[in-house]
Amino acid sequence: MSSSGIISLLIIIITVIISYQGFNNRGIMERYKFSVEKILVSKEYYRVITSSFLHVNWFHLIFNMLSLYIFSGSIEAILGPVRFLLIYFGSMIGGDLLALWIHRNDGSYSSVGASGAVCGLIFGAIAVVPGMSVGIFPLPISVPGWIYGLLFVLLCIYGIRSGRGSTGHEAHLGGGITGMCIAILMVPQVLTINYFPILAITIPTLFFLYMLVRHPSFLLVDSFFSKRKDKDFYSIDQRYNARKADIRKEVDRLLEKIHRKGINSLTTAEKDFLKEHADKI
């Protein structure tokens, strides 16, 4: 096995071990997941990296690691292990930074997963491997890499605007574009021999980012799948104050319950909540 193969294998092993620990220890998940409030308010910047080594469940973990295994070969073979690591971690950071910027007024937003970094490898491979095809699991077919990349970008843009589900489309898009840009900087000659796939992916992404910067209300849309509420766009301070008010209200309710029925009337969860928050009010 080549040194580059060993490096990608080590990343997979480390990610599996840390994710497994997160499955069994909620404290690890809370301590190291991507959290807008913890990053912007508490300055816990390490979460931009550590969150990519955690996953929600086994399916999430296996899917990302399988994708990493499949696409790492092309990048490692062409660019070598050091540049492979630069793309992987650069995409990881780029994806989370875009998610952080888009959700900067949503202090409750959090996520985990290596998807941004893996997407960076996929887009990097599309950029530096002319004529690359991408398989569509579980169908026994493949499509040209640029078509896959374009559809992926459009899906991410739709997902970000609609707010559908809990998928981190922002990290996917940010990681993918970051990975492509880093790969092009490393192998600039691909711009002349593989320009069409690169432009097909880059143009809609740049337009979307331009709209976000110049017209932030571009994100404020309803869709068939998602109806956003005003509170979804509270600032971090507004969310903090609202959450503090909710905690105070719940503490008052529990204290009133104790006054009327005694301490033994509380459930275990209520006692834990009161123990955790009573001294903060």
C-alpha positions in Angstrom: 0.0 0.0 0.0 1.3 3.5 -0.9 1.9 6.1 1.7 -1.1 8.1 0.3 -3.3 5.0 0.7 -2.2 4.7 4.3 -3.0 8.3 5.0 -6.6 8.0 3.7 -7.0 4.8 5.6 -5.8 6.5 8.8 -8.4 9.2 8.3 -11.1 6.6 7.9 -9.9 4.7 11.0 -9.7 7.8 13.2 -13.1 9.0 12.0 -14.7 5.7 12.8 -13.2 5.5 16.2 -14.2 9.1 17.2 -17.7 8.7 15.7 -18.2 5.4 17.6 -17.2 7.2 20.8 -19.8 9.9 20.0 -22.5 7.3 19.4 -22.0 6.0 23.0 -21.2 9.3 24.8 -23.5 12.2 24.3 -21.0 14.5 26.1 -18.4 13.9 23.3 -21.0 14.8 20.7 -22.0 18.0 22.5 -18.4 19.0 23.2 -17.1 18.7 19.6 -20.0 19.1 17.2 -20.4 22.2 14.9 -22.4 24.8 16.8 -22.9 28.3 15.6 -23.5 29.6 19.1 -20.4 27.9 20.6 -18.2 29.0 17.7 -19.3 32.6 17.5 -20.1 33.3 21.1 -17.8 31.0 23.1 -15.0 31.2 20.5 -14.7 27.4 20.3 -13.2 27.5 16.8 -11.9 23.9 17.1 -15.4 22.7 16.4 -14.9 23.6 12.7 -12.5 20.6 12.6 -13.7 18.2 15.2 -17.3 18.1 14.0 -16.1 16.4 10.8 -14.9 13.4 12.8 -18.4 12.8 14.3 -21.5 11.4 12.7 -25.2 11.0 13.5 -25.4 7.3 13.1 -23.7 4.3 11.4 -25.4 4.9 8.1 -24.2 8.5 8.0 -20.7 7.3 8.9 -20.5 4.4 6.5 -21.8 6.5 3.6 -19.2 9.2 4.1 -16.3 6.9 4.7 -17.2 4.8 1.7 -17.4 7.9 -0.5 -14.0 9.0 1.0 -12.5 5.6 0.1 -13.8 5.6 -3.4 -12.8 9.2 -4.4 -9.5 9.5 -2.4 -7.7 7.3 -4.9 -7.9 9.7 -7.8 -6.7 12.7 -5.8 -3.9 10.9 -4.0 -2.6 9.3 -7.1 -2.4 12.6 -9.0 -1.5 15.0 -6.2 0.2 13.0 -3.5 -0.6 12.6 0.2 0.3 16.1 1.3 -1.9 17.8 -1.3 -4.6 15.3 -0.6 -4.6 16.4 3.1 -4.7 20.0 2.1 -7.8 19.4 0.0 -9.5 17.3 2.6 -8.9 19.7 5.5 -9.3 22.8 3.4 -12.7 21.5 2.2 -13.7 20.6 5.7 -13.0 24.2 6.9 -14.4 25.8 3.8 -17.7 23.9 4.1 -18.1 24.7 7.8 -17.3 28.4 7.2 -20.0 28.7 4.6 -22.4 27.0 7.0 -21.3 29.3 9.7 -21.8 32.4 7.6 -25.2 31.4 6.3 -26.4 30.4 9.8 -24.6 33.3 11.6 -28.0 34.5 12.9 -29.2 31.1 14.0 -27.4 30.3 17.2 -29.2 26.9 17.5 -27.8 25.5 14.3 -25.5 22.5 14.7 -24.2 19.7 12.6 -21.7 16.8 12.4 -20.2 14.8 9.6 -17.3 14.7 7.1 -19.6 15.4 4.1 -18.0 18.8 3.4 -14.5 17.3 3.3 -15.6 14.4 1.2 -17.4 16.7 -1.2 -14.2 18.6 -1.6 -12.4 15.5 -2.7 -15.2 14.6 -5.2 -15.2 18.1 -6.7 -11.4 18.2 -6.7 -11.3 14.9 -8.6 -13.9 16.2 -11.1 -11.6 19.2 -11.7 -8.3 17.4 -12.2 -9.5 14.2 -13.9 -10.8 15.1 -17.4 -13.6 12.8 -18.5 -14.2 11.5 -15.0 -17.5 9.6 -14.5 -19.3 9.2 -11.3 -21.4 6.2 -10.3 -24.9 6.7 -9.0 -25.4 4.4 -6.0 -27.2 2.0 -6.0 -28.0 2.2 -9.8 -25.5 0.4 -12.0 -24.9 3.5 -14.1 -22.5 6.4 -14.1 -22.7 10.0 -15.5 -20.1 12.5 -16.6 -18.5 14.2 -13.6 -19.5 17.6 -14.6 -23.2 16.6 -14.8 -23.0 15.1 -11.4 -21.3 18.2 -10.0 -23.9 20.6 -11.6 -26.8 18.6 -10.3 -25.2 18.4 -6.9 -24.7 22.2 -6.8 -28.3 22.9 -7.9 -29.6 20.4 -5.2 -27.5 22.2 -2.6 -28.8 25.6 -3.6 -32.4 24.3 -3.5 -31.8 22.7 -0.1 -30.3 25.8 1.4 -33.1 28.0 0.2 -35.9 25.7 1.1 -34.5 24.6 4.4 -35.8 21.1 3.8 -34.7 18.4 6.2 -31.6 18.4 8.4 -29.0 17.8 5.6 -26.0 20.2 5.8 -26.3 21.5 2.2 -24.2 24.5 3.1 -21.2 22.4 4.2 -21.6 20.2 1.1 -21.6 23.2 -1.3 -18.8 25.1 0.6 -16.7 22.0 0.9 -17.2 21.0 -2.7 -16.3 24.4 -4.2 -13.3 24.8 -1.8 -12.0 21.4 -2.8 -12.3 22.3 -6.5 -10.5 25.6 -6.0 -7.7 24.1 -4.1 -7.2 21.4 -6.7 -7.1 24.0 -9.5 -4.5 26.0 -7.6 -2.4 22.9 -7.4 -2.9 21.9 -11.0 -3.7 25.2 -12.8 -3.2 23.6 -16.3 -6.6 21.8 -15.8 -8.3 25.1 -16.6 -7.2 24.8 -20.2 -8.0 21.1 -20.7 -11.0 20.7 -18.4 -12.5 24.1 -18.4 -16.1 23.1 -19.4 -16.8 20.9 -16.3 -15.2 23.5 -14.1 -17.3 26.4 -15.5 -20.5 24.3 -15.4 -20.1 23.8 -11.7 -18.5 27.2 -10.8 -20.9 29.6 -12.5 -24.2 28.7 -10.7 -22.3 28.6 -7.4 -20.8 32.0 -7.9 -24.2 33.4 -8.8 -25.7 31.9 -5.7 -23.0 33.3 -3.4 -23.3 36.7 -5.1 -27.1 36.7 -4.4 -26.4 35.8 -0.8 -24.0 38.7 -0.3 -25.9 41.4 -2.3 -29.5 40.2 -1.5 -29.6 38.3 1.9 -33.4 38.1 1.6 -32.7 35.6 -1.2 -32.7 33.0 1.6 -36.0 34.1 3.0 -38.3 31.8 1.0 -41.0 29.3 1.7 -41.3 26.1 -0.2 -43.6 23.2 -0.6 -41.4 21.4 1.9 -40.6 24.1 4.4 -42.3 27.1 5.9 -39.9 29.3 7.7 -40.9 31.4 10.7 -39.6 34.7 11.8 -37.8 33.2 14.8 -35.7 31.1 12.4 -33.8 34.4 11.6 -33.3 35.7 15.1 -29.8 36.9 15.9 -27.7 34.8 18.3 -28.3 37.3 21.1 -32.1 37.1 20.4 -32.0 33.3 20.5 -30.0 33.3 23.7 -32.4 35.7 25.4 -35.4 33.7 24.2 -33.9 30.4 25.3 -33.0 31.9 28.7 -36.6 33.1 29.1 -37.9 29.6 28.3 -35.5 28.1 30.9 -36.6 30.6 33.5 -40.2 29.8 32.8 -39.6 26.0 33.1 -37.6 26.5 36.4 -40.5 28.6 37.8 -42.9 25.9 36.9 -40.9 23.2 38.6 -40.4 25.3 41.7 -44.1 25.8 41.9 -44.7 22.1 41.5 -42.3 21.4 44.4 -44.2 24.0 46.5 -47.5 22.4 45.8 -46.6 18.7 45.7 -43.1 18.3 47.2 -39.7 17.4 45.7 -40.7 13.8 45.2 -43.3 14.9 42.6 -40.6 15.7 40.1 -39.5 13.2 37.5 -35.8 12.3 37.1 -35.6 14.4 34.0 -37.2 17.4 35.8 -34.8 17.0 38.7 -31.8 16.9 36.3 -33.1 20.0 34.5 -33.6 21.9 37.8 -30.2 20.9 39.0 -28.6 22.1 35.8 -30.4 25.4 35.4 -31.7 26.6 38.8 -28.3 28.2 39.8 -28.1 30.0 36.4 -31.3 32.0 36.7 
